[in-house]
Amino acid sequence: MQLKDDTVWFTQEQIANFHAGLMCQINLSQNRFFLQPELLFSLQGDKGKRENEEGENESFADDLCYLQLPVHLIYKITVAPEGDILLGAGAYAAYGVYGSKKTFDGGYYSRLDYGFSFMGGFQFGRIQLTGAYDLGMNEIIDTKKWNETQDMDGVPVPCTRNLKISLGYFF
């Protein structure tokens, strides 16, 4: 949020979306430590309001679609014969494959995103329910182009922040 003459002229909110993909688990140590790579199609974005050149508030929405590769190192804590608590951390890399008007091609957003990912959840046999938080490390907006075209110098440059809930099945 940025202030201009004591009035708000830029607000931004997160949006709820979805992701889908494939995952596997690679046993590293006596069924306790696992490597879990995933390949996800992830829809992300934001929405908000900003003041246009005429001084009126206008709404905007940025819908971004990424091909994302998170890799978690997972520790399993057995709580039942077929039930485990999962705790994990790792990194992710993502590439933007599609975006709404003026996002990737000729727009403000970088196609490349990367950062850290933290997860926790439960695994019951072949079914896994997890929550994860992605903490992006790449400034995903080209600040020079953004400031020149939007006249929004001083607005903080966002990095990706995602909260994910996943339901998975192992074949």
Stockholm file with secondary structure:
# STOCKHOLM 1.0

chainA/1-171         MQLKDDTVWFTQEQIANFHAGLMCQINLSQNRFFLQPELLFSLQGDKGKRENEEGENESFADDLCYLQLPVHLIYKITVAPEGDILLGAGAYAAYGVYGSKKTFDGGYYSRLDYGFSFMGGFQFGRIQLTGAYDLGMNEIIDTKKWNETQDMDGVPVPCTRNLKISLGYFF
#=GR chainA/1-171 SS CEEETTEEEEEEEECCCCEEEEECCEEEETTTEEEEEEEEEEEEEEEEEEECTTSCEEEEEEEEEEEEEEEEEEEEEEEETTEEEEEEEEEEEEEEEEESTTSSTTSSBCSEEEEEEEEEEEEETTEEEEEEEEEEEEECBCHHHHHHHHCCTTCCCCEEEEEEEEEEECC
#=GC SS_cons         CEEETTEEEEEEEECCCCEEEEECCEEEETTTEEEEEEEEEEEEEEEEEEECTTSCEEEEEEEEEEEEEEEEEEEEEEEETTEEEEEEEEEEEEEEEEESTTSSTTSSBCSEEEEEEEEEEEEETTEEEEEEEEEEEEECBCHHHHHHHHCCTTCCCCEEEEEEEEEEECC
//
